[in-house]
Amino acid sequence: MRSSPSNALQVECLEPPLSLRRQFLSDRFFFRAAQLSTHPLLVHLNNLINIIPTSDYWTHKDLPCLVKSFQKLLDSTPMWTSPGNPVFLLDYDSLVFRPNIIFSLGINKNCPNANNIFLKLLDEKWHDYLPVYTDASKLSRNGPVGSAVWIPRYKLILSFKIPSPSSVFTGEAVAIYEAVSFILSHKIPKALILSDSLSCLQDLHKFPLRSKDNLTITLRTRQSLHQCSLLGLEVTIAWIPSHSAIDGNEQADACAKQAIDIGCPSSHPTCYMQDLRNTAKTDLNRLWNEEWKITSQSSGSRYHSIQPNILVRPWFFRFHKFSKVITSSIIRLRLGHNSCPAWLAKIHILDHSICECGLEEGTIDHIFFNCPNIQLFMPVYTIFFLTIFKDRSI
């Protein structure tokens, strides 16, 4: 309805305010461009940010979105940059090299005997290989990432601390890289690297020349694996399910958590623009939740009482068979701006707010739960709406 508050409609449909949306798109674009140290935008923004404090023009104006993105880059941990595409830092043979990666060992995540099955597989297929376990952990959004390599045969732990805003994905990639570097430096003839990060293994397996986004640490891992192959070292990387009581994986996970506090800096210490780019969505959600909490005090307070936080996906995405009429009606009920007598009287369309039954005011609660005209259908309505919203006051 025309009287529906805009801030509540944006939350209902997960369409962020334009100002936040613009900043989000600016961050995503700039952090991708800034990974090239020769990008001309960096020079212009650096000149502009030096002029702003001494310019009267910007005294009463909000800073441009790109300037805010540039300030985020300056305030963050030093980022890895390259004068060109990171792919061109590797030789062609390393780029086309296909590492030996096993994506499934036939062990299900919830299997009660996962550890026994895994040990049997090791004994049957890789009895002469050195098992190496890798894992990463991050306990807080703004905290560092712990990355660890656990080698049970030597009772050896390699732990690394990666600064924020690195992601767990980067931590897993660093752990695999450090494991391969250990194998290469010690000339281990046969090794089996076991990781519970399926996404890292998929990133390592993909063909870099066909990918638009290549993580530098993954490219370096590919290069080290190619060097192992040239030296005749057999390195196999396999995926194992996490938190399945596999002893080596559980120990690596514990080491990764300890590395957050006591880990050494990685040999690749700087963070990556990909991680900083991923924080754009997090910042958008955080700022939107803060704005929604403030604006709901003056507009959309009723809707805020049933939807205090921003969802990941709109609720109607779960109900694809709903027609537009049904979806719109439910949204009006949730917003509190609908065609019930109480609301129509409030916006001066009706002269009174009494329900057609004549018993009391025609509010939504009365119509669904107390009105005798629809008592026959009340159980059906109640079950339907409580299933969707899990709240009596729609």
TILOBA-412142 format. One record per residue (C-alpha): residue number from 1; residue in one letter; x, y, z. Coordinates in pm, 1 decimal. Example, Ala and Ser with C-alpha at 12.3 -4.5 7.8 and 13.67 -1.06 7.14 Angstrom:
2
[1 A [1230.0 -450.0 780.0]],
[2 S [1367.0 -106.0 714.0]],
This chain:
394
[1 M [0.0 0.0 0.0]],
[2 R [110.1 360.4 -55.3]],
[3 S [133.3 414.7 320.1]],
[4 S [383.3 128.1 369.0]],
[5 P [714.2 251.2 518.1]],
[6 S [998.7 236.0 267.0]],
[7 N [1259.3 113.7 516.8]],
[8 A [1037.6 -183.5 612.4]],
[9 L [972.1 -267.1 246.4]],
[10 Q [1346.0 -268.4 178.9]],
[11 V [1405.7 -512.1 464.2]],
[12 E [1114.0 -731.4 354.8]],
[13 C [1243.8 -757.5 -1.9]],
[14 L [1615.5 -744.8 91.4]],
[15 E [1682.2 -438.3 -120.8]],
[16 P [1936.0 -223.4 66.8]],
[17 P [1909.7 157.1 72.2]],
[18 L [2068.9 322.5 -230.1]],
[19 S [2349.3 484.9 -31.3]],
[20 L [2459.8 151.2 113.3]],
[21 R [2417.3 -23.7 -218.6]],
[22 R [2638.4 232.9 -392.6]],
[23 Q [2911.6 193.5 -130.0]],
[24 F [2893.3 -185.6 -158.9]],
[25 L [2937.4 -173.6 -537.4]],
[26 S [3217.8 80.9 -499.7]],
[27 D [3403.9 -144.9 -254.5]],
[28 R [3367.9 -448.8 -477.5]],
[29 F [3494.3 -260.7 -782.8]],
[30 F [3777.8 -78.6 -610.0]],
[31 F [3921.7 -378.3 -422.3]],
[32 R [3933.5 -570.5 -747.9]],
[33 A [4104.5 -283.0 -927.7]],
[34 A [4346.8 -212.7 -641.3]],
[35 Q [4512.8 -554.8 -666.8]],
[36 L [4697.7 -406.3 -965.5]],
[37 S [4962.0 -175.0 -823.7]],
[38 T [4982.9 9.5 -1158.8]],
[39 H [4611.6 89.9 -1177.2]],
[40 P [4573.0 466.5 -1260.0]],
[41 L [4278.7 502.0 -1018.9]],
[42 L [4513.6 465.7 -720.3]],
[43 V [4712.7 775.0 -820.1]],
[44 H [4403.3 992.0 -867.6]],
[45 L [4243.5 881.2 -540.0]],
[46 N [4566.5 938.7 -352.7]],
[47 N [4582.6 1294.8 -487.8]],
[48 L [4216.8 1355.4 -403.8]],
[49 I [4244.1 1228.3 -47.2]],
[50 N [4535.4 1468.1 12.4]],
[51 I [4333.1 1762.7 -117.9]],
[52 I [4010.9 1695.1 75.5]],
[53 P [4133.3 1806.8 425.3]],
[54 T [4239.8 2146.6 290.4]],
[55 S [3946.1 2204.5 54.9]],
[56 D [3637.1 2406.2 152.7]],
[57 Y [3437.1 2224.9 -115.7]],
[58 W [3418.3 1901.8 87.5]],
[59 T [3341.9 2070.2 419.9]],
[60 H [2965.3 2015.8 397.0]],
[61 K [2958.6 1727.4 148.2]],
[62 D [2967.5 1355.4 193.0]],
[63 L [3282.7 1192.2 56.4]],
[64 P [3254.3 1001.4 -272.7]],
[65 C [3210.9 626.3 -245.6]],
[66 L [3545.4 554.4 -410.8]],
[67 V [3725.5 777.5 -161.0]],
[68 K [3564.6 584.7 125.3]],
[69 S [3675.5 258.9 -37.7]],
[70 F [4028.8 396.0 -69.8]],
[71 Q [4028.5 491.2 300.0]],
[72 K [3928.9 134.0 388.9]],
[73 L [4228.7 10.6 193.0]],
[74 L [4461.5 251.5 374.6]],
[75 D [4323.5 148.8 717.0]],
[76 S [4353.5 -224.4 652.7]],
[77 T [4645.6 -464.4 675.7]],
[78 P [4898.9 -429.3 388.5]],
[79 M [4760.4 -608.9 86.6]],
[80 W [4940.2 -813.3 -174.4]],
[81 T [4946.0 -635.5 -510.1]],
[82 S [5089.4 -714.7 -848.8]],
[83 P [5191.3 -495.1 -1143.7]],
[84 G [4984.0 -722.2 -1367.2]],
[85 N [4763.6 -1028.5 -1370.3]],
[86 P [4895.7 -1278.8 -1108.7]],
[87 V [4871.6 -1556.0 -1367.7]],
[88 F [5164.8 -1406.3 -1558.2]],
[89 L [5391.0 -1447.9 -1254.4]],
[90 L [5402.4 -1823.9 -1319.6]],
[91 D [5565.7 -2011.0 -1602.6]],
[92 Y [5342.3 -2181.4 -1856.3]],
[93 D [5427.0 -2536.6 -1743.4]],
[94 S [5311.2 -2459.9 -1388.6]],
[95 L [4984.8 -2312.8 -1518.0]],
[96 V [4893.4 -2617.7 -1724.8]],
[97 F [5016.1 -2866.7 -1463.4]],
[98 R [4739.8 -3088.5 -1325.7]],
[99 P [4794.8 -3174.5 -958.0]],
[100 N [4680.0 -3511.8 -828.8]],
[101 I [4370.1 -3426.7 -625.1]],
[102 I [4117.8 -3674.2 -484.0]],
[103 F [3782.1 -3518.0 -401.8]],
[104 S [3626.5 -3818.1 -230.7]],
[105 L [3765.0 -4108.0 -31.0]],
[106 G [3421.4 -4264.5 10.0]],
[107 I [3384.9 -4147.0 370.3]],
[108 N [3061.1 -3973.8 465.6]],
[109 K [3065.5 -3682.1 705.3]],
[110 N [2828.5 -3842.9 957.0]],
[111 C [2977.8 -4190.9 937.1]],
[112 P [3025.8 -4326.2 1294.5]],
[113 N [3333.2 -4531.6 1194.4]],
[114 A [3496.7 -4264.1 980.2]],
[115 N [3833.9 -4285.6 1155.6]],
[116 N [3857.3 -4667.0 1125.3]],
[117 I [3757.0 -4655.8 758.9]],
[118 F [4011.1 -4382.2 693.5]],
[119 L [4295.5 -4567.0 866.6]],
[120 K [4212.0 -4877.3 664.4]],
[121 L [4229.0 -4676.4 340.7]],
[122 L [4565.9 -4534.7 441.4]],
[123 D [4699.9 -4882.6 510.5]],
[124 E [4568.9 -5025.9 182.7]],
[125 K [4643.0 -4747.4 -66.8]],
[126 W [4897.0 -4510.7 88.2]],
[127 H [5092.2 -4718.1 339.0]],
[128 D [5423.9 -4585.2 204.7]],
[129 Y [5304.6 -4220.4 190.9]],
[130 L [5365.9 -3956.2 456.4]],
[131 P [5024.6 -3832.7 582.1]],
[132 V [5011.6 -3453.5 626.2]],
[133 Y [4700.6 -3287.2 772.8]],
[134 T [4611.3 -2921.5 716.9]],
[135 D [4342.1 -2698.9 864.0]],
[136 A [4255.9 -2336.2 942.1]],
[137 S [4036.1 -2161.2 1196.3]],
[138 K [3894.7 -1814.2 1262.9]],
[139 L [3713.6 -1745.7 1590.7]],
[140 S [3597.7 -1385.0 1537.9]],
[141 R [3501.1 -1170.7 1238.4]],
[142 N [3776.3 -913.5 1294.0]],
[143 G [4031.8 -1153.9 1436.8]],
[144 P [4327.2 -1326.9 1271.8]],
[145 V [4320.7 -1666.4 1106.4]],
[146 G [4509.9 -1962.8 1243.9]],
[147 S [4660.7 -2201.1 989.3]],
[148 A [4828.2 -2531.0 1081.3]],
[149 V [5002.9 -2833.7 933.6]],
[150 W [5015.0 -3152.2 1143.4]],
[151 I [5252.5 -3439.9 1056.1]],
[152 P [5184.2 -3726.7 1299.9]],
[153 R [5481.6 -3942.4 1195.7]],
[154 Y [5730.5 -3674.3 1301.0]],
[155 K [5513.1 -3522.0 1575.3]],
[156 L [5562.8 -3193.6 1389.8]],
[157 I [5333.2 -2889.5 1396.6]],
[158 L [5368.7 -2596.9 1157.9]],
[159 S [5145.2 -2313.4 1275.7]],
[160 F [5094.2 -1975.4 1112.8]],
[161 K [4904.8 -1662.1 1209.2]],
[162 I [4745.5 -1469.1 922.3]],
[163 P [4619.9 -1117.6 998.2]],
[164 S [4263.3 -997.6 949.7]],
[165 P [4071.7 -952.5 717.6]],
[166 S [4190.8 -1286.2 582.0]],
[167 S [3926.4 -1554.9 546.2]],
[168 V [3926.4 -1918.4 653.0]],
[169 F [3956.7 -2006.7 283.9]],
[170 T [4286.7 -1815.7 267.0]],
[171 G [4400.9 -1987.7 586.4]],
[172 E [4327.5 -2329.3 436.4]],
[173 A [4512.5 -2232.7 116.9]],
[174 V [4814.3 -2114.6 317.3]],
[175 A [4819.2 -2442.1 513.5]],
[176 I [4822.4 -2646.3 191.8]],
[177 Y [5096.7 -2424.4 47.7]],
[178 E [5312.0 -2462.3 360.0]],
[179 A [5260.4 -2839.6 352.8]],
[180 V [5374.9 -2858.3 -10.7]],
[181 S [5671.3 -2630.1 67.9]],
[182 F [5774.7 -2863.5 353.8]],
[183 I [5755.4 -3165.7 123.6]],
[184 L [5958.0 -2986.2 -144.8]],
[185 S [6227.7 -2856.6 91.3]],
[186 H [6273.9 -3193.8 264.8]],
[187 K [6252.8 -3392.8 -62.4]],
[188 I [5991.5 -3634.3 75.4]],
[189 P [5944.1 -3898.8 -198.1]],
[190 K [5576.7 -3973.5 -131.4]],
[191 A [5330.1 -3758.5 60.7]],
[192 L [4954.0 -3743.1 108.2]],
[193 I [4813.0 -3402.0 204.8]],
[194 L [4471.3 -3426.1 371.7]],
[195 S [4248.5 -3117.0 388.8]],
[196 D [3884.3 -3068.7 486.9]],
[197 S [3844.9 -2762.0 262.5]],
[198 L [3671.3 -2877.3 -53.2]],
[199 S [3662.4 -2523.1 -194.2]],
[200 C [4043.0 -2491.4 -168.1]],
[201 L [4094.0 -2818.3 -352.6]],
[202 Q [3850.5 -2710.5 -623.1]],
[203 D [4034.6 -2379.5 -658.0]],
[204 L [4365.7 -2563.9 -689.4]],
[205 H [4220.8 -2804.8 -945.3]],
[206 K [4068.1 -2542.5 -1176.7]],
[207 F [4247.2 -2426.9 -1492.9]],
[208 P [4392.8 -2081.4 -1411.8]],
[209 L [4388.2 -1954.8 -1770.0]],
[210 R [4009.8 -1995.4 -1781.4]],
[211 S [3941.1 -1833.0 -1445.4]],
[212 K [3868.9 -1463.7 -1387.8]],
[213 D [3985.1 -1469.4 -1025.9]],
[214 N [4304.1 -1648.3 -919.5]],
[215 L [4431.6 -1642.0 -562.8]],
[216 T [4806.4 -1585.3 -553.9]],
[217 I [4869.3 -1841.8 -280.7]],
[218 T [4689.6 -2105.0 -490.9]],
[219 L [4907.0 -2023.1 -790.9]],
[220 R [5219.5 -2053.8 -575.7]],
[221 T [5096.8 -2391.5 -449.3]],
[222 R [5048.0 -2506.5 -807.5]],
[223 Q [5401.4 -2393.0 -890.7]],
[224 S [5546.7 -2581.9 -591.7]],
[225 L [5353.8 -2895.5 -688.5]],
[226 H [5497.6 -2871.2 -1038.9]],
[227 Q [5847.8 -2844.1 -893.3]],
[228 C [5779.5 -3155.7 -684.3]],
[229 S [5675.2 -3338.0 -1000.2]],
[230 L [5996.8 -3234.7 -1178.6]],
[231 L [6201.0 -3374.5 -886.9]],
[232 G [6007.1 -3703.1 -892.5]],
[233 L [5826.8 -3637.8 -565.1]],
[234 E [5476.1 -3787.2 -558.3]],
[235 V [5230.3 -3554.1 -386.9]],
[236 T [4862.2 -3640.7 -361.7]],
[237 I [4604.5 -3405.2 -209.4]],
[238 A [4279.7 -3554.9 -79.7]],
[239 W [3964.5 -3417.9 78.2]],
[240 I [3839.1 -3558.4 408.1]],
[241 P [3515.3 -3458.1 584.9]],
[242 S [3559.5 -3218.8 876.3]],
[243 H [3449.9 -3293.1 1233.7]],
[244 S [3407.6 -3663.9 1161.0]],
[245 A [3632.5 -3785.8 1445.1]],
[246 I [3927.3 -3850.2 1211.8]],
[247 D [4217.7 -3821.3 1453.2]],
[248 G [4459.7 -3637.3 1223.8]],
[249 N [4199.5 -3382.8 1117.6]],
[250 E [4086.0 -3319.8 1475.3]],
[251 Q [4447.2 -3262.5 1583.2]],
[252 A [4507.6 -3025.0 1291.4]],
[253 D [4192.0 -2832.9 1386.3]],
[254 A [4315.3 -2796.4 1746.1]],
[255 C [4654.5 -2675.9 1619.8]],
[256 A [4484.3 -2419.9 1393.8]],
[257 K [4290.9 -2276.6 1687.9]],
[258 Q [4614.5 -2247.5 1887.9]],
[259 A [4786.4 -2080.0 1591.8]],
[260 I [4549.1 -1784.0 1624.1]],
[261 D [4741.5 -1684.4 1938.9]],
[262 I [5086.4 -1841.9 1904.3]],
[263 G [5130.2 -1898.6 1530.1]],
[264 C [5429.1 -1762.0 1339.8]],
[265 P [5383.9 -1522.3 1047.6]],
[266 S [5337.8 -1709.3 722.5]],
[267 S [5604.6 -1697.9 452.3]],
[268 H [5338.7 -1514.8 252.3]],
[269 P [5248.5 -1259.2 521.7]],
[270 T [5031.1 -1006.9 340.2]],
[271 C [4656.9 -1042.2 287.1]],
[272 Y [4475.6 -1060.3 -43.2]],
[273 M [4236.3 -823.4 -213.5]],
[274 Q [3992.9 -1112.0 -255.2]],
[275 D [3952.3 -1125.0 123.5]],
[276 L [3906.8 -749.8 148.8]],
[277 R [3655.5 -760.4 -134.6]],
[278 N [3453.3 -1020.0 53.9]],
[279 T [3423.2 -783.1 350.1]],
[280 A [3210.3 -548.4 137.3]],
[281 K [2905.9 -770.4 188.1]],
[282 T [2974.5 -796.0 560.5]],
[283 D [3002.0 -417.9 591.1]],
[284 L [2679.1 -374.9 395.3]],
[285 N [2486.8 -605.4 628.5]],
[286 R [2635.5 -445.4 939.7]],
[287 L [2558.7 -89.0 832.1]],
[288 W [2211.9 -184.7 712.2]],
[289 N [2126.8 -351.0 1042.9]],
[290 E [2242.5 -39.6 1226.9]],
[291 E [2039.9 188.9 1000.6]],
[292 W [1732.6 -35.5 1028.3]],
[293 K [1752.2 -23.9 1406.7]],
[294 I [1767.1 357.6 1405.5]],
[295 T [1507.5 434.3 1135.4]],
[296 S [1256.8 183.0 1275.8]],
[297 Q [1214.4 403.5 1581.5]],
[298 S [1029.6 658.7 1367.5]],
[299 S [895.7 442.8 1082.7]],
[300 G [820.5 70.8 1058.9]],
[301 S [836.9 0.9 1432.1]],
[302 R [564.7 -267.1 1413.3]],
[303 Y [746.8 -455.1 1140.4]],
[304 H [1076.4 -421.1 1331.1]],
[305 S [916.8 -603.0 1625.6]],
[306 I [873.5 -916.7 1412.2]],
[307 Q [1180.6 -867.5 1188.0]],
[308 P [1457.2 -705.6 1397.1]],
[309 N [1745.5 -834.2 1181.8]],
[310 I [1815.1 -841.8 810.1]],
[311 L [1762.1 -1187.4 662.0]],
[312 V [1995.3 -1360.5 419.0]],
[313 R [1714.1 -1433.4 173.0]],
[314 P [1353.3 -1310.5 153.8]],
[315 W [1106.2 -1544.0 321.0]],
[316 F [897.8 -1582.0 1.5]],
[317 F [1191.8 -1745.6 -177.7]],
[318 R [1095.0 -2063.6 8.0]],
[319 F [743.3 -2059.8 -137.4]],
[320 H [782.7 -2060.8 -515.1]],
[321 K [425.2 -2177.6 -575.8]],
[322 F [274.0 -1870.6 -414.0]],
[323 S [104.8 -1635.5 -658.0]],
[324 K [178.0 -1263.3 -655.4]],
[325 V [-158.2 -1195.5 -489.4]],
[326 I [-83.3 -1429.8 -198.9]],
[327 T [269.7 -1296.2 -152.9]],
[328 S [153.3 -934.3 -159.3]],
[329 S [-123.3 -1007.3 91.0]],
[330 I [116.5 -1171.8 335.5]],
[331 I [365.2 -885.6 299.1]],
[332 R [87.8 -637.3 378.8]],
[333 L [-1.2 -838.3 687.2]],
[334 R [360.4 -840.5 802.7]],
[335 L [400.2 -467.3 742.3]],
[336 G [73.9 -387.7 922.0]],
[337 H [-49.5 -178.0 628.7]],
[338 N [-344.9 -373.2 489.4]],
[339 S [-715.9 -353.5 413.7]],
[340 C [-847.6 -443.1 757.3]],
[341 P [-1112.2 -199.2 896.7]],
[342 A [-881.7 -72.4 1170.1]],
[343 W [-612.3 40.0 923.9]],
[344 L [-855.5 174.5 661.5]],
[345 A [-1013.6 390.1 929.5]],
[346 K [-670.9 513.9 1037.6]],
[347 I [-593.6 643.1 685.5]],
[348 H [-945.9 791.0 658.9]],
[349 I [-1086.5 557.5 396.1]],
[350 L [-1356.1 422.0 636.5]],
[351 D [-1552.8 622.2 888.2]],
[352 H [-1515.8 360.9 1161.1]],
[353 S [-1284.0 75.4 1258.5]],
[354 I [-1548.8 -177.0 1372.2]],
[355 C [-1534.5 -521.0 1213.1]],
[356 E [-1822.5 -641.4 996.1]],
[357 C [-1926.3 -874.9 1279.7]],
[358 G [-1993.0 -566.1 1490.9]],
[359 L [-1827.6 -705.7 1802.9]],
[360 E [-1500.5 -513.1 1825.7]],
[361 E [-1236.3 -322.7 1633.9]],
[362 G [-1139.4 -490.1 1307.0]],
[363 T [-770.3 -554.2 1370.1]],
[364 I [-577.4 -839.4 1214.2]],
[365 D [-570.1 -1032.4 1542.3]],
[366 H [-949.6 -1000.9 1575.4]],
[367 I [-1015.1 -1108.7 1215.5]],
[368 F [-796.1 -1418.6 1234.4]],
[369 F [-852.7 -1531.3 1591.3]],
[370 N [-1179.8 -1385.7 1727.6]],
[371 C [-1414.2 -1291.5 1442.9]],
[372 P [-1713.0 -1535.2 1436.1]],
[373 N [-1753.1 -1487.8 1060.4]],
[374 I [-1437.7 -1689.4 988.0]],
[375 Q [-1429.5 -1923.6 1288.2]],
[376 L [-1486.1 -2215.1 1052.2]],
[377 F [-1155.7 -2142.1 872.1]],
[378 M [-960.8 -2025.5 1175.7]],
[379 P [-760.7 -2351.9 1232.0]],
[380 V [-648.4 -2353.5 868.8]],
[381 Y [-541.0 -1986.0 876.4]],
[382 T [-368.2 -2026.4 1210.0]],
[383 I [-161.8 -2328.9 1106.2]],
[384 F [-69.0 -2166.9 774.0]],
[385 F [55.4 -1838.2 913.1]],
[386 L [218.2 -1978.3 1223.7]],
[387 T [413.2 -2217.7 1001.0]],
[388 I [548.9 -1926.2 797.8]],
[389 F [610.7 -1663.3 1063.8]],
[390 K [620.4 -1866.5 1387.3]],
[391 D [457.2 -1572.0 1560.3]],
[392 R [98.1 -1513.2 1668.3]],
[393 S [100.5 -1139.7 1589.7]],
[394 I [131.4 -1123.8 1211.1]],
